[in-house]
Amino acid sequence: MSFQDKSLQCSDCGRQFTFSAGEQEFYSSRGLQNEPKRCPQCRRARKAQRSGSGGYGGGYGSGRGGNRGGGRQGRY
């Protein structure tokens, strides 16, 4: 499949950014079907905001120091 650079508009800041042929090839190779909604600057800002606030609400081991055993620390 042949890819060509595309001009897209960022959903956060409204600026135009280029979705390069190389990026499209990368997305396709990973099975990603949707084009990016945010420009690289807004993607970085959003990623930094998520990682600074604890991500998606904690995930595994939240509040347990990584123990996934339901609080059974030290019992063998």
mmJSON file of the N, C-alpha and C atoms, coordinates in Angstrom:
{"data_MODEL":{"atom_site":{
"group_PDB":["ATOM","ATOM","ATOM","ATOM","ATOM","ATOM","ATOM","ATOM","ATOM","ATOM","ATOM","ATOM","ATOM","ATOM","ATOM","ATOM","ATOM","ATOM","ATOM","ATOM","ATOM","ATOM","ATOM","ATOM","ATOM","ATOM","ATOM","ATOM","ATOM","ATOM","ATOM","ATOM","ATOM","ATOM","ATOM","ATOM","ATOM","ATOM","ATOM","ATOM","ATOM","ATOM","ATOM","ATOM","ATOM","ATOM","ATOM","ATOM","ATOM","ATOM","ATOM","ATOM","ATOM","ATOM","ATOM","ATOM","ATOM","ATOM","ATOM","ATOM","ATOM","ATOM","ATOM","ATOM","ATOM","ATOM","ATOM","ATOM","ATOM","ATOM","ATOM","ATOM","ATOM","ATOM","ATOM","ATOM","ATOM","ATOM","ATOM","ATOM","ATOM","ATOM","ATOM","ATOM","ATOM","ATOM","ATOM","ATOM","ATOM","ATOM","ATOM","ATOM","ATOM","ATOM","ATOM","ATOM","ATOM","ATOM","ATOM","ATOM","ATOM","ATOM","ATOM","ATOM","ATOM","ATOM","ATOM","ATOM","ATOM","ATOM","ATOM","ATOM","ATOM","ATOM","ATOM","ATOM","ATOM","ATOM","ATOM","ATOM","ATOM","ATOM","ATOM","ATOM","ATOM","ATOM","ATOM","ATOM","ATOM","ATOM","ATOM","ATOM","ATOM","ATOM","ATOM","ATOM","ATOM","ATOM","ATOM","ATOM","ATOM","ATOM","ATOM","ATOM","ATOM","ATOM","ATOM","ATOM","ATOM","ATOM","ATOM","ATOM","ATOM","ATOM","ATOM","ATOM","ATOM","ATOM","ATOM","ATOM","ATOM","ATOM","ATOM","ATOM","ATOM","ATOM","ATOM","ATOM","ATOM","ATOM","ATOM","ATOM","ATOM","ATOM","ATOM","ATOM","ATOM","ATOM","ATOM","ATOM","ATOM","ATOM","ATOM","ATOM","ATOM","ATOM","ATOM","ATOM","ATOM","ATOM","ATOM","ATOM","ATOM","ATOM","ATOM","ATOM","ATOM","ATOM","ATOM","ATOM","ATOM","ATOM","ATOM","ATOM","ATOM","ATOM","ATOM","ATOM","ATOM","ATOM","ATOM","ATOM","ATOM","ATOM","ATOM","ATOM","ATOM","ATOM","ATOM","ATOM","ATOM","ATOM","ATOM","ATOM","ATOM","ATOM","ATOM","ATOM"],
"id":[1,2,3,4,5,6,7,8,9,10,11,12,13,14,15,16,17,18,19,20,21,22,23,24,25,26,27,28,29,30,31,32,33,34,35,36,37,38,39,40,41,42,43,44,45,46,47,48,49,50,51,52,53,54,55,56,57,58,59,60,61,62,63,64,65,66,67,68,69,70,71,72,73,74,75,76,77,78,79,80,81,82,83,84,85,86,87,88,89,90,91,92,93,94,95,96,97,98,99,100,101,102,103,104,105,106,107,108,109,110,111,112,113,114,115,116,117,118,119,120,121,122,123,124,125,126,127,128,129,130,131,132,133,134,135,136,137,138,139,140,141,142,143,144,145,146,147,148,149,150,151,152,153,154,155,156,157,158,159,160,161,162,163,164,165,166,167,168,169,170,171,172,173,174,175,176,177,178,179,180,181,182,183,184,185,186,187,188,189,190,191,192,193,194,195,196,197,198,199,200,201,202,203,204,205,206,207,208,209,210,211,212,213,214,215,216,217,218,219,220,221,222,223,224,225,226,227,228],
"type_symbol":["N","C","C","N","C","C","N","C","C","N","C","C","N","C","C","N","C","C","N","C","C","N","C","C","N","C","C","N","C","C","N","C","C","N","C","C","N","C","C","N","C","C","N","C","C","N","C","C","N","C","C","N","C","C","N","C","C","N","C","C","N","C","C","N","C","C","N","C","C","N","C","C","N","C","C","N","C","C","N","C","C","N","C","C","N","C","C","N","C","C","N","C","C","N","C","C","N","C","C","N","C","C","N","C","C","N","C","C","N","C","C","N","C","C","N","C","C","N","C","C","N","C","C","N","C","C","N","C","C","N","C","C","N","C","C","N","C","C","N","C","C","N","C","C","N","C","C","N","C","C","N","C","C","N","C","C","N","C","C","N","C","C","N","C","C","N","C","C","N","C","C","N","C","C","N","C","C","N","C","C","N","C","C","N","C","C","N","C","C","N","C","C","N","C","C","N","C","C","N","C","C","N","C","C","N","C","C","N","C","C","N","C","C","N","C","C","N","C","C","N","C","C","N","C","C","N","C","C"],
"label_atom_id":["N","CA","C","N","CA","C","N","CA","C","N","CA","C","N","CA","C","N","CA","C","N","CA","C","N","CA","C","N","CA","C","N","CA","C","N","CA","C","N","CA","C","N","CA","C","N","CA","C","N","CA","C","N","CA","C","N","CA","C","N","CA","C","N","CA","C","N","CA","C","N","CA","C","N","CA","C","N","CA","C","N","CA","C","N","CA","C","N","CA","C","N","CA","C","N","CA","C","N","CA","C","N","CA","C","N","CA","C","N","CA","C","N","CA","C","N","CA","C","N","CA","C","N","CA","C","N","CA","C","N","CA","C","N","CA","C","N","CA","C","N","CA","C","N","CA","C","N","CA","C","N","CA","C","N","CA","C","N","CA","C","N","CA","C","N","CA","C","N","CA","C","N","CA","C","N","CA","C","N","CA","C","N","CA","C","N","CA","C","N","CA","C","N","CA","C","N","CA","C","N","CA","C","N","CA","C","N","CA","C","N","CA","C","N","CA","C","N","CA","C","N","CA","C","N","CA","C","N","CA","C","N","CA","C","N","CA","C","N","CA","C","N","CA","C","N","CA","C","N","CA","C","N","CA","C","N","CA","C","N","CA","C","N","CA","C"],
"label_alt_id":[null,null,null,null,null,null,null,null,null,null,null,null,null,null,null,null,null,null,null,null,null,null,null,null,null,null,null,null,null,null,null,null,null,null,null,null,null,null,null,null,null,null,null,null,null,null,null,null,null,null,null,null,null,null,null,null,null,null,null,null,null,null,null,null,null,null,null,null,null,null,null,null,null,null,null,null,null,null,null,null,null,null,null,null,null,null,null,null,null,null,null,null,null,null,null,null,null,null,null,null,null,null,null,null,null,null,null,null,null,null,null,null,null,null,null,null,null,null,null,null,null,null,null,null,null,null,null,null,null,null,null,null,null,null,null,null,null,null,null,null,null,null,null,null,null,null,null,null,null,null,null,null,null,null,null,null,null,null,null,null,null,null,null,null,null,null,null,null,null,null,null,null,null,null,null,null,null,null,null,null,null,null,null,null,null,null,null,null,null,null,null,null,null,null,null,null,null,null,null,null,null,null,null,null,null,null,null,null,null,null,null,null,null,null,null,null,null,null,null,null,null,null,null,null,null,null,null,null],
"label_comp_id":["MET","MET","MET","SER","SER","SER","PHE","PHE","PHE","GLN","GLN","GLN","ASP","ASP","ASP","LYS","LYS","LYS","SER","SER","SER","LEU","LEU","LEU","GLN","GLN","GLN","CYS","CYS","CYS","SER","SER","SER","ASP","ASP","ASP","CYS","CYS","CYS","GLY","GLY","GLY","ARG","ARG","ARG","GLN","GLN","GLN","PHE","PHE","PHE","THR","THR","THR","PHE","PHE","PHE","SER","SER","SER","ALA","ALA","ALA","GLY","GLY","GLY","GLU","GLU","GLU","GLN","GLN","GLN","GLU","GLU","GLU","PHE","PHE","PHE","TYR","TYR","TYR","SER","SER","SER","SER","SER","SER","ARG","ARG","ARG","GLY","GLY","GLY","LEU","LEU","LEU","GLN","GLN","GLN","ASN","ASN","ASN","GLU","GLU","GLU","PRO","PRO","PRO","LYS","LYS","LYS","ARG","ARG","ARG","CYS","CYS","CYS","PRO","PRO","PRO","GLN","GLN","GLN","CYS","CYS","CYS","ARG","ARG","ARG","ARG","ARG","ARG","ALA","ALA","ALA","ARG","ARG","ARG","LYS","LYS","LYS","ALA","ALA","ALA","GLN","GLN","GLN","ARG","ARG","ARG","SER","SER","SER","GLY","GLY","GLY","SER","SER","SER","GLY","GLY","GLY","GLY","GLY","GLY","TYR","TYR","TYR","GLY","GLY","GLY","GLY","GLY","GLY","GLY","GLY","GLY","TYR","TYR","TYR","GLY","GLY","GLY","SER","SER","SER","GLY","GLY","GLY","ARG","ARG","ARG","GLY","GLY","GLY","GLY","GLY","GLY","ASN","ASN","ASN","ARG","ARG","ARG","GLY","GLY","GLY","GLY","GLY","GLY","GLY","GLY","GLY","ARG","ARG","ARG","GLN","GLN","GLN","GLY","GLY","GLY","ARG","ARG","ARG","TYR","TYR","TYR"],
"label_asym_id":["A","A","A","A","A","A","A","A","A","A","A","A","A","A","A","A","A","A","A","A","A","A","A","A","A","A","A","A","A","A","A","A","A","A","A","A","A","A","A","A","A","A","A","A","A","A","A","A","A","A","A","A","A","A","A","A","A","A","A","A","A","A","A","A","A","A","A","A","A","A","A","A","A","A","A","A","A","A","A","A","A","A","A","A","A","A","A","A","A","A","A","A","A","A","A","A","A","A","A","A","A","A","A","A","A","A","A","A","A","A","A","A","A","A","A","A","A","A","A","A","A","A","A","A","A","A","A","A","A","A","A","A","A","A","A","A","A","A","A","A","A","A","A","A","A","A","A","A","A","A","A","A","A","A","A","A","A","A","A","A","A","A","A","A","A","A","A","A","A","A","A","A","A","A","A","A","A","A","A","A","A","A","A","A","A","A","A","A","A","A","A","A","A","A","A","A","A","A","A","A","A","A","A","A","A","A","A","A","A","A","A","A","A","A","A","A","A","A","A","A","A","A","A","A","A","A","A","A"],
"label_entity_id":["1","1","1","1","1","1","1","1","1","1","1","1","1","1","1","1","1","1","1","1","1","1","1","1","1","1","1","1","1","1","1","1","1","1","1","1","1","1","1","1","1","1","1","1","1","1","1","1","1","1","1","1","1","1","1","1","1","1","1","1","1","1","1","1","1","1","1","1","1","1","1","1","1","1","1","1","1","1","1","1","1","1","1","1","1","1","1","1","1","1","1","1","1","1","1","1","1","1","1","1","1","1","1","1","1","1","1","1","1","1","1","1","1","1","1","1","1","1","1","1","1","1","1","1","1","1","1","1","1","1","1","1","1","1","1","1","1","1","1","1","1","1","1","1","1","1","1","1","1","1","1","1","1","1","1","1","1","1","1","1","1","1","1","1","1","1","1","1","1","1","1","1","1","1","1","1","1","1","1","1","1","1","1","1","1","1","1","1","1","1","1","1","1","1","1","1","1","1","1","1","1","1","1","1","1","1","1","1","1","1","1","1","1","1","1","1","1","1","1","1","1","1","1","1","1","1","1","1"],
"label_seq_id":[1,1,1,2,2,2,3,3,3,4,4,4,5,5,5,6,6,6,7,7,7,8,8,8,9,9,9,10,10,10,11,11,11,12,12,12,13,13,13,14,14,14,15,15,15,16,16,16,17,17,17,18,18,18,19,19,19,20,20,20,21,21,21,22,22,22,23,23,23,24,24,24,25,25,25,26,26,26,27,27,27,28,28,28,29,29,29,30,30,30,31,31,31,32,32,32,33,33,33,34,34,34,35,35,35,36,36,36,37,37,37,38,38,38,39,39,39,40,40,40,41,41,41,42,42,42,43,43,43,44,44,44,45,45,45,46,46,46,47,47,47,48,48,48,49,49,49,50,50,50,51,51,51,52,52,52,53,53,53,54,54,54,55,55,55,56,56,56,57,57,57,58,58,58,59,59,59,60,60,60,61,61,61,62,62,62,63,63,63,64,64,64,65,65,65,66,66,66,67,67,67,68,68,68,69,69,69,70,70,70,71,71,71,72,72,72,73,73,73,74,74,74,75,75,75,76,76,76],
"pdbx_PDB_ins_code":[null,null,null,null,null,null,null,null,null,null,null,null,null,null,null,null,null,null,null,null,null,null,null,null,null,null,null,null,null,null,null,null,null,null,null,null,null,null,null,null,null,null,null,null,null,null,null,null,null,null,null,null,null,null,null,null,null,null,null,null,null,null,null,null,null,null,null,null,null,null,null,null,null,null,null,null,null,null,null,null,null,null,null,null,null,null,null,null,null,null,null,null,null,null,null,null,null,null,null,null,null,null,null,null,null,null,null,null,null,null,null,null,null,null,null,null,null,null,null,null,null,null,null,null,null,null,null,null,null,null,null,null,null,null,null,null,null,null,null,null,null,null,null,null,null,null,null,null,null,null,null,null,null,null,null,null,null,null,null,null,null,null,null,null,null,null,null,null,null,null,null,null,null,null,null,null,null,null,null,null,null,null,null,null,null,null,null,null,null,null,null,null,null,null,null,null,null,null,null,null,null,null,null,null,null,null,null,null,null,null,null,null,null,null,null,null,null,null,null,null,null,null,null,null,null,null,null,null],
"Cartn_x":[0.844,0.0,0.891,0.548,1.318,0.682,1.501,1.009,1.541,0.738,1.145,0.887,1.725,1.528,0.116,-0.494,-1.834,-1.77,-2.552,-2.681,-3.943,-3.777,-4.896,-5.02,-6.192,-6.409,-6.51,-5.766,-5.736,-7.08,-7.621,-8.913,-8.789,-7.571,-7.384,-7.106,-6.072,-5.655,-6.126,-6.557,-7.06,-5.998,-4.719,-3.647,-3.596,-3.091,-2.852,-1.532,-1.491,-0.243,-0.202,1.002,1.195,1.254,0.433,0.468,1.263,2.568,3.486,3.238,3.735,3.62,4.278,5.413,6.104,5.275,4.62,3.749,2.557,2.003,0.873,1.28,2.486,2.986,3.169,3.698,3.868,2.515,1.529,0.193,-0.378,-0.239,-0.771,-0.09,1.226,1.965,1.565,1.049,0.618,-0.881,-1.545,-2.969,-3.856,-3.292,-4.071,-4.831,-6.116,-6.942,-7.339,-7.292,-7.707,-6.506,-6.75,-5.72,-5.608,-4.459,-4.332,-5.26,-5.799,-6.684,-5.931,-4.758,-4.01,-2.652,-2.182,-0.852,0.188,1.438,2.467,2.611,2.503,2.636,1.504,0.277,-0.866,-0.838,-0.32,-0.169,0.811,1.95,2.936,2.352,1.636,1.042,0.012,-0.791,-1.816,-1.167,-0.127,0.578,1.207,1.823,2.436,1.377,0.242,-0.849,-1.356,-1.506,-1.983,-0.987,0.297,1.301,1.503,1.307,1.458,0.291,-0.863,-2.048,-2.359,-1.469,-1.696,-2.279,-2.316,-2.771,-4.264,-4.674,-6.077,-6.756,-6.359,-7.033,-6.336,-5.085,-4.348,-3.993,-4.96,-4.676,-4.314,-3.539,-3.141,-2.317,-2.558,-1.74,-1.935,-2.972,-3.177,-3.344,-2.421,-2.493,-1.938,-1.373,-0.87,0.622,1.268,2.694,2.994,2.076,2.3,1.845,1.333,0.857,-0.507,-0.604,-1.87,-2.654,-2.18,-2.772,-3.904,-4.442,-5.57,-5.209,-3.992,-3.618,-3.082,-2.637,-2.138,-0.619,-0.073,1.369,1.917,3.002,3.672,3.106,2.008,1.423,1.89,2.528,3.004,2.376],
"Cartn_y":[-1.181,0.0,1.246,2.201,3.433,4.528,5.158,6.218,7.557,8.598,9.965,10.824,11.857,12.771,13.355,13.492,14.081,15.249,16.269,17.393,17.178,17.159,16.948,18.132,18.28,19.352,18.758,19.334,18.875,19.166,18.163,18.339,19.174,19.335,20.13,21.6,21.865,23.251,23.814,22.957,23.415,23.65,23.476,23.687,22.536,22.845,21.832,21.132,19.819,19.077,18.005,17.541,16.553,15.15,14.274,12.845,12.234,12.047,11.669,10.249,9.986,8.653,7.614,7.972,7.062,6.741,7.769,7.552,6.674,6.913,6.102,4.644,4.421,3.06,2.401,3.164,2.662,2.289,3.182,2.911,1.648,1.53,0.376,-0.915,-0.877,-2.075,-2.544,-1.639,-1.982,-2.303,-2.253,-2.558,-1.41,-0.205,0.959,1.489,1.668,2.051,3.519,4.166,5.564,6.498,7.618,8.645,9.371,9.954,10.697,11.909,12.224,13.384,14.609,14.39,15.493,15.658,16.901,17.183,16.637,16.475,15.93,16.707,18.034,18.831,18.529,18.443,18.157,16.712,15.798,14.402,14.319,15.026,15.031,15.638,16.764,17.428,16.52,15.837,14.942,13.748,13.205,12.079,12.492,13.674,14.166,14.406,14.906,15.157,13.843,12.832,11.523,10.869,10.898,10.226,10.965,12.247,13.014,12.861,12.474,12.361,10.921,9.995,8.605,7.773,8.281,7.488,7.272,6.035,5.698,5.278,5.832,5.524,4.464,4.213,3.314,1.995,1.238,-0.062,-1.089,-2.075,-3.145,-2.604,-3.115,-2.784,-1.392,-0.706,0.653,0.701,1.396,1.542,0.35,-0.621,-1.819,-2.036,-1.078,-1.23,-2.295,-2.538,-3.509,-4.913,-5.16,-6.488,-6.744,-7.767,-8.083,-9.164,-9.565,-10.689,-10.315,-9.124,-8.771,-8.542,-8.091,-7.766,-8.956,-9.983,-11.186,-11.17,-10.016,-9.885,-10.657,-11.396,-12.057,-13.41,-13.833,-15.139,-16.18,-17.247,-18.295,-19.597],
"Cartn_z":[0.0,0.0,0.0,-0.793,-0.908,-0.048,0.782,1.662,1.192,1.417,1.107,2.333,2.517,3.642,3.596,4.792,4.906,5.876,5.592,6.505,7.335,8.668,9.572,10.517,11.135,12.097,13.493,14.427,15.818,16.479,17.189,17.856,19.127,19.664,20.878,20.581,19.783,19.551,18.214,17.291,16.004,14.945,15.288,14.315,13.309,12.13,11.109,11.409,11.199,11.341,10.27,9.98,8.917,9.502,8.96,9.271,8.13,8.378,7.305,6.795,5.614,5.017,5.916,6.524,7.436,8.672,9.226,10.385,10.008,8.824,8.365,8.21,7.689,7.533,8.906,9.876,11.236,11.841,11.731,12.266,11.637,10.318,9.596,10.045,10.253,10.653,12.048,12.866,14.224,14.282,13.136,13.095,13.541,13.646,14.056,12.843,12.988,11.85,11.861,13.023,13.122,12.982,12.343,12.23,13.57,13.862,15.121,15.139,16.313,16.459,16.921,17.532,18.123,17.449,17.408,16.877,17.858,17.426,18.326,19.637,19.603,20.825,21.799,21.3,22.177,22.669,21.839,22.284,23.451,23.326,24.413,25.685,25.522,26.681,27.355,26.576,27.136,27.836,27.229,27.833,29.161,29.202,30.434,31.506,31.099,32.042,32.633,31.796,32.27,33.201,32.844,33.672,34.992,35.007,36.239,37.186,36.674,37.52,37.886,37.599,37.969,36.862,35.654,34.512,34.491,34.342,34.163,35.463,36.575,37.819,38.651,38.394,39.257,38.631,38.17,37.589,38.639,38.269,39.183,40.33,41.495,42.646,43.193,42.806,43.252,44.77,45.424,46.858,47.624,46.927,47.592,47.328,46.777,46.502,45.471,44.55,43.491,43.825,45.028,45.409,44.781,43.963,43.298,44.049,45.191,45.913,46.855,46.763,47.6,49.059,49.333,50.689,51.484,50.828,51.508,51.649,51.856,51.959,53.153,52.948,54.036,54.427,53.869,54.199,53.205,53.695,52.801,53.139],
"occupancy":[1.0,1.0,1.0,1.0,1.0,1.0,1.0,1.0,1.0,1.0,1.0,1.0,1.0,1.0,1.0,1.0,1.0,1.0,1.0,1.0,1.0,1.0,1.0,1.0,1.0,1.0,1.0,1.0,1.0,1.0,1.0,1.0,1.0,1.0,1.0,1.0,1.0,1.0,1.0,1.0,1.0,1.0,1.0,1.0,1.0,1.0,1.0,1.0,1.0,1.0,1.0,1.0,1.0,1.0,1.0,1.0,1.0,1.0,1.0,1.0,1.0,1.0,1.0,1.0,1.0,1.0,1.0,1.0,1.0,1.0,1.0,1.0,1.0,1.0,1.0,1.0,1.0,1.0,1.0,1.0,1.0,1.0,1.0,1.0,1.0,1.0,1.0,1.0,1.0,1.0,1.0,1.0,1.0,1.0,1.0,1.0,1.0,1.0,1.0,1.0,1.0,1.0,1.0,1.0,1.0,1.0,1.0,1.0,1.0,1.0,1.0,1.0,1.0,1.0,1.0,1.0,1.0,1.0,1.0,1.0,1.0,1.0,1.0,1.0,1.0,1.0,1.0,1.0,1.0,1.0,1.0,1.0,1.0,1.0,1.0,1.0,1.0,1.0,1.0,1.0,1.0,1.0,1.0,1.0,1.0,1.0,1.0,1.0,1.0,1.0,1.0,1.0,1.0,1.0,1.0,1.0,1.0,1.0,1.0,1.0,1.0,1.0,1.0,1.0,1.0,1.0,1.0,1.0,1.0,1.0,1.0,1.0,1.0,1.0,1.0,1.0,1.0,1.0,1.0,1.0,1.0,1.0,1.0,1.0,1.0,1.0,1.0,1.0,1.0,1.0,1.0,1.0,1.0,1.0,1.0,1.0,1.0,1.0,1.0,1.0,1.0,1.0,1.0,1.0,1.0,1.0,1.0,1.0,1.0,1.0,1.0,1.0,1.0,1.0,1.0,1.0,1.0,1.0,1.0,1.0,1.0,1.0,1.0,1.0,1.0,1.0,1.0,1.0],
"B_iso_or_equiv":[0.0,0.0,0.0,0.0,0.0,0.0,0.0,0.0,0.0,0.0,0.0,0.0,0.0,0.0,0.0,0.0,0.0,0.0,0.0,0.0,0.0,0.0,0.0,0.0,0.0,0.0,0.0,0.0,0.0,0.0,0.0,0.0,0.0,0.0,0.0,0.0,0.0,0.0,0.0,0.0,0.0,0.0,0.0,0.0,0.0,0.0,0.0,0.0,0.0,0.0,0.0,0.0,0.0,0.0,0.0,0.0,0.0,0.0,0.0,0.0,0.0,0.0,0.0,0.0,0.0,0.0,0.0,0.0,0.0,0.0,0.0,0.0,0.0,0.0,0.0,0.0,0.0,0.0,0.0,0.0,0.0,0.0,0.0,0.0,0.0,0.0,0.0,0.0,0.0,0.0,0.0,0.0,0.0,0.0,0.0,0.0,0.0,0.0,0.0,0.0,0.0,0.0,0.0,0.0,0.0,0.0,0.0,0.0,0.0,0.0,0.0,0.0,0.0,0.0,0.0,0.0,0.0,0.0,0.0,0.0,0.0,0.0,0.0,0.0,0.0,0.0,0.0,0.0,0.0,0.0,0.0,0.0,0.0,0.0,0.0,0.0,0.0,0.0,0.0,0.0,0.0,0.0,0.0,0.0,0.0,0.0,0.0,0.0,0.0,0.0,0.0,0.0,0.0,0.0,0.0,0.0,0.0,0.0,0.0,0.0,0.0,0.0,0.0,0.0,0.0,0.0,0.0,0.0,0.0,0.0,0.0,0.0,0.0,0.0,0.0,0.0,0.0,0.0,0.0,0.0,0.0,0.0,0.0,0.0,0.0,0.0,0.0,0.0,0.0,0.0,0.0,0.0,0.0,0.0,0.0,0.0,0.0,0.0,0.0,0.0,0.0,0.0,0.0,0.0,0.0,0.0,0.0,0.0,0.0,0.0,0.0,0.0,0.0,0.0,0.0,0.0,0.0,0.0,0.0,0.0,0.0,0.0,0.0,0.0,0.0,0.0,0.0,0.0],
"pdbx_formal_charge":[null,null,null,null,null,null,null,null,null,null,null,null,null,null,null,null,null,null,null,null,null,null,null,null,null,null,null,null,null,null,null,null,null,null,null,null,null,null,null,null,null,null,null,null,null,null,null,null,null,null,null,null,null,null,null,null,null,null,null,null,null,null,null,null,null,null,null,null,null,null,null,null,null,null,null,null,null,null,null,null,null,null,null,null,null,null,null,null,null,null,null,null,null,null,null,null,null,null,null,null,null,null,null,null,null,null,null,null,null,null,null,null,null,null,null,null,null,null,null,null,null,null,null,null,null,null,null,null,null,null,null,null,null,null,null,null,null,null,null,null,null,null,null,null,null,null,null,null,null,null,null,null,null,null,null,null,null,null,null,null,null,null,null,null,null,null,null,null,null,null,null,null,null,null,null,null,null,null,null,null,null,null,null,null,null,null,null,null,null,null,null,null,null,null,null,null,null,null,null,null,null,null,null,null,null,null,null,null,null,null,null,null,null,null,null,null,null,null,null,null,null,null,null,null,null,null,null,null],
"auth_seq_id":[1,1,1,2,2,2,3,3,3,4,4,4,5,5,5,6,6,6,7,7,7,8,8,8,9,9,9,10,10,10,11,11,11,12,12,12,13,13,13,14,14,14,15,15,15,16,16,16,17,17,17,18,18,18,19,19,19,20,20,20,21,21,21,22,22,22,23,23,23,24,24,24,25,25,25,26,26,26,27,27,27,28,28,28,29,29,29,30,30,30,31,31,31,32,32,32,33,33,33,34,34,34,35,35,35,36,36,36,37,37,37,38,38,38,39,39,39,40,40,40,41,41,41,42,42,42,43,43,43,44,44,44,45,45,45,46,46,46,47,47,47,48,48,48,49,49,49,50,50,50,51,51,51,52,52,52,53,53,53,54,54,54,55,55,55,56,56,56,57,57,57,58,58,58,59,59,59,60,60,60,61,61,61,62,62,62,63,63,63,64,64,64,65,65,65,66,66,66,67,67,67,68,68,68,69,69,69,70,70,70,71,71,71,72,72,72,73,73,73,74,74,74,75,75,75,76,76,76],
"auth_comp_id":["MET","MET","MET","SER","SER","SER","PHE","PHE","PHE","GLN","GLN","GLN","ASP","ASP","ASP","LYS","LYS","LYS","SER","SER","SER","LEU","LEU","LEU","GLN","GLN","GLN","CYS","CYS","CYS","SER","SER","SER","ASP","ASP","ASP","CYS","CYS","CYS","GLY","GLY","GLY","ARG","ARG","ARG","GLN","GLN","GLN","PHE","PHE","PHE","THR","THR","THR","PHE","PHE","PHE","SER","SER","SER","ALA","ALA","ALA","GLY","GLY","GLY","GLU","GLU","GLU","GLN","GLN","GLN","GLU","GLU","GLU","PHE","PHE","PHE","TYR","TYR","TYR","SER","SER","SER","SER","SER","SER","ARG","ARG","ARG","GLY","GLY","GLY","LEU","LEU","LEU","GLN","GLN","GLN","ASN","ASN","ASN","GLU","GLU","GLU","PRO","PRO","PRO","LYS","LYS","LYS","ARG","ARG","ARG","CYS","CYS","CYS","PRO","PRO","PRO","GLN","GLN","GLN","CYS","CYS","CYS","ARG","ARG","ARG","ARG","ARG","ARG","ALA","ALA","ALA","ARG","ARG","ARG","LYS","LYS","LYS","ALA","ALA","ALA","GLN","GLN","GLN","ARG","ARG","ARG","SER","SER","SER","GLY","GLY","GLY","SER","SER","SER","GLY","GLY","GLY","GLY","GLY","GLY","TYR","TYR","TYR","GLY","GLY","GLY","GLY","GLY","GLY","GLY","GLY","GLY","TYR","TYR","TYR","GLY","GLY","GLY","SER","SER","SER","GLY","GLY","GLY","ARG","ARG","ARG","GLY","GLY","GLY","GLY","GLY","GLY","ASN","ASN","ASN","ARG","ARG","ARG","GLY","GLY","GLY","GLY","GLY","GLY","GLY","GLY","GLY","ARG","ARG","ARG","GLN","GLN","GLN","GLY","GLY","GLY","ARG","ARG","ARG","TYR","TYR","TYR"],
"auth_asym_id":["A","A","A","A","A","A","A","A","A","A","A","A","A","A","A","A","A","A","A","A","A","A","A","A","A","A","A","A","A","A","A","A","A","A","A","A","A","A","A","A","A","A","A","A","A","A","A","A","A","A","A","A","A","A","A","A","A","A","A","A","A","A","A","A","A","A","A","A","A","A","A","A","A","A","A","A","A","A","A","A","A","A","A","A","A","A","A","A","A","A","A","A","A","A","A","A","A","A","A","A","A","A","A","A","A","A","A","A","A","A","A","A","A","A","A","A","A","A","A","A","A","A","A","A","A","A","A","A","A","A","A","A","A","A","A","A","A","A","A","A","A","A","A","A","A","A","A","A","A","A","A","A","A","A","A","A","A","A","A","A","A","A","A","A","A","A","A","A","A","A","A","A","A","A","A","A","A","A","A","A","A","A","A","A","A","A","A","A","A","A","A","A","A","A","A","A","A","A","A","A","A","A","A","A","A","A","A","A","A","A","A","A","A","A","A","A","A","A","A","A","A","A","A","A","A","A","A","A"],
"auth_atom_id":["N","CA","C","N","CA","C","N","CA","C","N","CA","C","N","CA","C","N","CA","C","N","CA","C","N","CA","C","N","CA","C","N","CA","C","N","CA","C","N","CA","C","N","CA","C","N","CA","C","N","CA","C","N","CA","C","N","CA","C","N","CA","C","N","CA","C","N","CA","C","N","CA","C","N","CA","C","N","CA","C","N","CA","C","N","CA","C","N","CA","C","N","CA","C","N","CA","C","N","CA","C","N","CA","C","N","CA","C","N","CA","C","N","CA","C","N","CA","C","N","CA","C","N","CA","C","N","CA","C","N","CA","C","N","CA","C","N","CA","C","N","CA","C","N","CA","C","N","CA","C","N","CA","C","N","CA","C","N","CA","C","N","CA","C","N","CA","C","N","CA","C","N","CA","C","N","CA","C","N","CA","C","N","CA","C","N","CA","C","N","CA","C","N","CA","C","N","CA","C","N","CA","C","N","CA","C","N","CA","C","N","CA","C","N","CA","C","N","CA","C","N","CA","C","N","CA","C","N","CA","C","N","CA","C","N","CA","C","N","CA","C","N","CA","C","N","CA","C","N","CA","C","N","CA","C","N","CA","C","N","CA","C","N","CA","C"],
"pdbx_PDB_model_num":[1,1,1,1,1,1,1,1,1,1,1,1,1,1,1,1,1,1,1,1,1,1,1,1,1,1,1,1,1,1,1,1,1,1,1,1,1,1,1,1,1,1,1,1,1,1,1,1,1,1,1,1,1,1,1,1,1,1,1,1,1,1,1,1,1,1,1,1,1,1,1,1,1,1,1,1,1,1,1,1,1,1,1,1,1,1,1,1,1,1,1,1,1,1,1,1,1,1,1,1,1,1,1,1,1,1,1,1,1,1,1,1,1,1,1,1,1,1,1,1,1,1,1,1,1,1,1,1,1,1,1,1,1,1,1,1,1,1,1,1,1,1,1,1,1,1,1,1,1,1,1,1,1,1,1,1,1,1,1,1,1,1,1,1,1,1,1,1,1,1,1,1,1,1,1,1,1,1,1,1,1,1,1,1,1,1,1,1,1,1,1,1,1,1,1,1,1,1,1,1,1,1,1,1,1,1,1,1,1,1,1,1,1,1,1,1,1,1,1,1,1,1,1,1,1,1,1,1]
}}}
